[in-house]
Amino acid sequence: MNKKSILAALLGAIVLALAVWGFLAGQKERATEAQRETPVKAPSRVSQVQDLTAVTLDAADQKQSGIVVVTPQSMAHRPMLQTFGTVLDVADLIALRNADVAAQAQADKADAALQASHAEYQRLQSLHRDERNISDKALQAAAAVWHADQAASRAAQAALTAAQQTASQQWGDVLAKAAAANTSLFTRLATRQQVLVQVVLPAVTALAPPVQARVQTVNGDFHAATLISPAPRTDPRLQGLSFFYAVSAEGLLPGMAITAYLPSGTVVQGTMIPGSAVVWWQGRSWVYSRNQPDRFVRHALPVDNPVDGGWFVAQGFARGEPIVATGAQLLLSEEQRSRIAVGEDGDKQ
């Protein structure tokens, strides 16, 4: 083999070696780039703790998220019976008062006329006996007027009684008398300082209506309710005994449905959960407690015992375990975000 052939072969070998090196280097570079682009799988912050869902956040994340915990207050509380009711329109009660006032005025007028005609008849009768100073005809005319006024008085009194009985049949004796006497209770209802709420007790309940109760409006606000009287009628949709309560008119309009909470049973010890700690998800209420410095556990919260500033629970929370008062919604969002991330990773696999 001459020098020329040897040189060509050597150059070919060099070119082949460079090509192979370039290919291998490119493969390595692509593998490195792919590795760099692969997202780092962060560990899930969601776990299960004794069948409860927990979210883990370190101190820095807690501070950044504005998580604030408080120690729940121990308190004594009477259990509440939850029932329902309706805000009533008192226009009919006002109309019945107007009818009562008119009937009373008519009765007073008829009574005054009766007293006048009776006095006139007695005067003429005395004159008639005194040597017949007046004629029989004049005395008879006076008697006729007197008897007519008696009939008018009886009719006016019957109309007044009917108006009062109608009011009692529709609204009960307490409200009927309040309207007739124009008491402060009636004035507050008529001027919408207060509204009249009809609360229906469940048919199977033997509970006597408490003097004080709580009413929850459609937007979640609570108002104190004061018992007025038993109602002479019930809501056909809710079979059971009905009772009238007076409630502040704020946020309430006639026809609105309300939820009522009536104290029942004996006093029990428990915990007050602040209202700011409650989050709503899937139609239920939840609260987060911190059972470790970096771990928050989600609990279902029964909301059948409202108290001032929050909710009363008799059990379900460890004594002294801090409650997330601010930031519970952020924890719920973090929980949902972690679940979505885990779901996406599962789809990729």
C-alpha positions in Angstrom: 0.0 0.0 0.0 1.5 3.3 -1.1 1.6 6.5 1.1 -1.4 8.0 -0.6 -3.6 5.1 0.3 -2.4 5.1 3.8 -3.1 8.8 4.3 -6.6 8.5 2.9 -7.4 5.6 5.2 -6.0 7.5 8.1 -8.1 10.6 7.3 -11.2 8.4 6.9 -10.6 6.8 10.3 -10.2 10.2 11.9 -13.5 11.5 10.3 -15.4 8.4 11.4 -14.0 8.8 15.0 -15.1 12.4 15.0 -18.5 11.5 13.8 -19.0 8.9 16.4 -17.7 11.2 19.2 -20.1 13.9 18.0 -23.0 11.6 18.0 -22.2 10.3 21.5 -21.6 13.8 22.8 -25.0 15.0 21.3 -26.7 12.0 23.0 -25.2 12.9 26.3 -26.1 16.6 26.0 -29.7 15.7 25.1 -29.9 13.3 28.1 -28.5 16.0 30.4 -31.0 18.6 29.0 -33.9 16.3 29.5 -32.8 15.6 33.0 -32.7 19.3 33.7 -36.1 19.9 32.3 -37.7 17.1 34.3 -39.7 18.8 37.2 -38.6 17.9 40.7 -41.4 16.0 42.3 -42.2 17.8 45.6 -43.4 15.6 48.4 -47.2 15.8 49.0 -48.2 18.0 52.0 -51.4 16.0 52.5 -51.6 12.9 54.6 -54.0 10.9 56.7 -53.9 11.0 60.5 -56.3 8.6 62.2 -58.8 8.8 59.3 -58.5 12.6 59.3 -56.9 14.7 56.5 -53.8 16.6 57.5 -51.8 19.4 55.8 -48.1 19.9 56.6 -46.7 23.4 56.6 -43.3 24.4 58.0 -43.0 27.6 60.2 -41.9 29.7 57.2 -44.9 28.7 55.1 -47.2 29.3 58.0 -45.9 32.8 58.5 -46.1 33.5 54.8 -49.7 32.2 54.6 -50.8 34.2 57.7 -51.9 31.2 59.7 -53.1 32.2 63.1 -54.1 29.7 65.8 -56.0 30.2 69.0 -56.7 28.1 72.0 -60.5 27.3 72.0 -62.5 28.4 75.0 -64.1 25.9 77.3 -67.7 26.6 78.1 -71.0 25.3 79.4 -73.9 25.2 77.0 -77.4 23.9 76.7 -77.9 21.8 73.6 -80.0 23.4 70.9 -83.0 21.9 69.0 -82.9 23.0 65.4 -86.2 23.7 63.8 -87.7 26.0 61.1 -90.0 29.0 60.8 -91.2 31.8 58.6 -91.2 35.6 58.9 -94.9 36.7 58.9 -96.5 39.7 57.3 -98.4 41.7 60.0 -100.4 43.7 57.5 -103.5 41.7 58.5 -102.9 42.4 62.1 -102.6 46.1 61.4 -105.9 45.9 59.4 -107.6 44.1 62.3 -106.5 46.8 64.7 -108.0 49.5 62.3 -111.2 47.5 62.2 -111.2 47.2 66.0 -110.6 50.9 66.4 -113.5 51.7 64.0 -115.8 49.2 65.8 -114.8 50.7 69.2 -115.5 54.2 68.0 -118.9 53.0 66.6 -119.7 51.3 70.0 -118.7 54.4 71.9 -120.9 56.6 69.7 -123.8 54.2 70.0 -123.4 54.1 73.8 -123.3 57.9 74.0 -126.5 58.1 72.0 -128.1 55.5 74.2 -127.2 57.3 77.4 -128.6 60.6 75.9 -131.9 59.1 74.7 -132.3 57.2 78.0 -131.8 60.4 80.0 -134.3 62.2 77.7 -136.9 59.4 78.1 -136.5 59.5 81.9 -137.0 63.3 81.9 -140.1 63.2 79.8 -141.4 60.3 81.8 -141.1 62.4 85.0 -142.9 65.3 83.3 -145.6 63.0 82.1 -146.2 61.7 85.6 -146.3 65.3 86.9 -149.9 66.2 86.0 -149.2 65.1 82.4 -147.1 68.2 81.5 -146.3 66.4 78.2 -148.4 64.3 75.9 -148.5 60.5 75.7 -147.3 60.8 72.1 -144.1 62.7 73.1 -143.3 60.2 75.8 -143.8 57.3 73.3 -141.6 59.0 70.8 -138.8 59.4 73.4 -139.2 55.7 74.3 -138.9 54.7 70.7 -135.7 56.6 70.3 -134.3 55.1 73.5 -135.1 51.5 72.3 -133.6 52.2 68.9 -130.4 53.4 70.5 -130.4 50.3 72.7 -130.5 48.1 69.5 -127.8 50.2 67.9 -125.6 49.9 70.9 -126.0 46.1 71.0 -125.2 45.9 67.3 -122.1 48.1 67.7 -120.9 46.1 70.7 -121.4 42.8 68.7 -119.4 44.2 65.9 -116.6 45.2 68.3 -116.7 41.7 69.9 -116.5 40.1 66.4 -113.5 42.2 65.4 -111.7 41.2 68.6 -112.6 37.5 68.2 -111.4 37.6 64.6 -108.1 39.0 65.7 -107.8 36.4 68.5 -108.6 33.5 66.1 -105.9 34.6 63.6 -103.2 35.9 65.9 -103.9 34.7 69.4 -105.1 36.6 72.5 -101.7 38.2 73.3 -101.2 39.8 69.9 -104.9 40.6 69.5 -104.9 42.5 72.8 -101.5 44.1 72.0 -103.0 45.5 68.8 -106.2 46.6 70.4 -104.3 48.5 73.2 -101.6 49.7 70.7 -98.9 48.5 73.1 -95.2 48.9 72.5 -95.0 45.3 71.1 -97.5 46.1 68.5 -95.8 49.4 67.7 -92.5 47.7 67.2 -94.0 45.2 64.8 -96.1 47.8 62.9 -93.1 50.1 62.4 -90.8 47.1 61.5 -88.4 47.6 64.4 -89.1 43.9 64.9 -90.6 41.2 62.8 -93.0 38.4 63.8 -91.5 34.9 63.3 -93.6 31.8 63.5 -91.5 28.9 64.7 -92.8 25.3 64.3 -91.7 22.6 66.7 -91.4 19.1 65.2 -94.5 17.0 65.8 -92.6 14.4 67.9 -91.1 17.1 70.2 -92.5 17.5 73.7 -90.3 20.6 74.4 -92.0 23.5 75.9 -91.2 26.7 73.9 -88.3 28.5 75.5 -88.7 32.2 76.4 -85.4 33.0 74.6 -84.2 31.4 71.3 -81.9 32.2 68.4 -82.9 32.7 64.8 -80.5 32.3 61.8 -81.2 34.4 58.7 -80.6 33.2 55.1 -77.2 35.0 55.1 -76.1 33.2 58.2 -76.6 36.0 60.7 -78.0 35.3 64.2 -80.7 37.3 66.1 -82.1 36.8 69.6 -85.8 35.8 69.6 -88.3 36.5 72.4 -91.4 34.3 72.8 -94.7 36.1 72.5 -97.3 33.4 72.6 -98.5 30.1 71.1 -99.8 30.5 67.6 -103.5 29.6 66.9 -102.5 28.1 63.5 -99.5 26.2 62.1 -97.5 26.1 58.9 -99.2 23.5 56.7 -95.7 22.6 55.3 -94.4 21.8 58.8 -96.8 19.9 61.0 -96.4 20.6 64.7 -97.2 23.2 67.3 -96.4 26.8 66.4 -95.2 29.7 68.4 -94.8 33.4 67.8 -91.4 35.1 68.5 -90.4 38.7 68.1 -87.0 39.2 66.4 -85.0 42.2 65.2 -86.0 43.2 61.7 -82.4 43.6 60.5 -81.9 41.4 57.4 -85.4 39.8 57.6 -88.4 40.4 55.4 -91.9 38.8 55.4 -92.0 35.5 53.7 -88.4 34.6 54.4 -87.6 31.1 55.8 -85.5 31.0 58.9 -83.8 28.4 61.0 -84.5 28.5 64.7 -82.4 27.1 67.6 -84.3 26.4 70.8 -82.4 25.5 74.0 -83.2 22.0 75.2 -81.9 19.4 77.5 -79.3 19.8 80.3 -76.2 21.9 80.4 -73.1 20.2 79.0 -69.4 21.1 78.9 -67.6 21.6 75.6 -65.6 23.9 73.4 -66.5 27.2 71.6 -65.2 27.2 68.0 -64.8 30.8 66.7 -66.8 31.6 63.5 -63.7 32.8 61.7 -62.3 29.2 61.9 -65.0 27.6 59.9 -64.7 26.8 56.2 -67.4 25.3 54.0 -66.7 22.6 51.5 -68.9 20.0 49.8 -71.9 21.3 51.7 -70.4 20.8 55.1 -68.5 22.9 57.7 -64.9 22.1 58.6 -62.3 23.3 61.1 -58.5 22.8 61.2 -56.6 22.1 64.4 -52.9 22.0 64.9 -51.9 18.8 66.5 -48.2 19.2 65.8 -46.1 22.4 65.2 -46.2 21.8 61.4 -49.3 19.7 60.9 -53.0 20.8 60.7 -55.8 18.3 60.8 -59.3 18.9 59.3 -62.3 18.1 61.4 -66.0 18.0 60.5 -67.8 20.6 62.6 -71.5 20.2 63.6 -73.3 23.5 63.4 -76.5 22.7 65.3 -75.4 24.6 68.4 -74.7 28.3 67.6 -73.3 30.6 70.3 -72.2 34.2 70.3 -69.1 34.4 68.1 -69.1 30.9 66.9 -70.3 27.3 67.4 -70.4 25.0 70.4 -69.1 21.4 70.2 -69.3 18.9 73.0 -66.6 16.6 71.7 -64.3 15.9 68.7 -61.3 18.2 69.7 -58.4 17.4 72.0 -58.5 19.5 75.1 -56.3 22.6 74.6 -55.5 21.7 70.9 -55.1 25.0 69.0 -57.6 25.9 66.3 -56.8 27.8 63.1 -58.7 31.0 63.5 -57.2 32.7 60.5 -56.0 31.0 57.3 -58.3 27.9 57.3 -59.4 28.6 53.7 -55.7 28.7 52.7 -55.1 25.3 54.3 -58.2 23.9 52.4 -56.8 25.4 49.1 -53.4 23.8 49.8 -55.1 20.5 50.5 -57.0 20.6 47.2 -53.9 21.8 45.3 -51.9 18.8 46.6 -54.6 16.4 45.7 -54.7 17.8 42.1 -50.9 17.5 41.8 -51.0 13.8 43.0 -53.8 13.1 40.6 -51.8 14.5 37.7 -48.8 12.5 38.6 -50.9 9.4 38.7 -52.3 10.1 35.2 -48.8 10.5 33.8 -47.7 7.1 35.2 
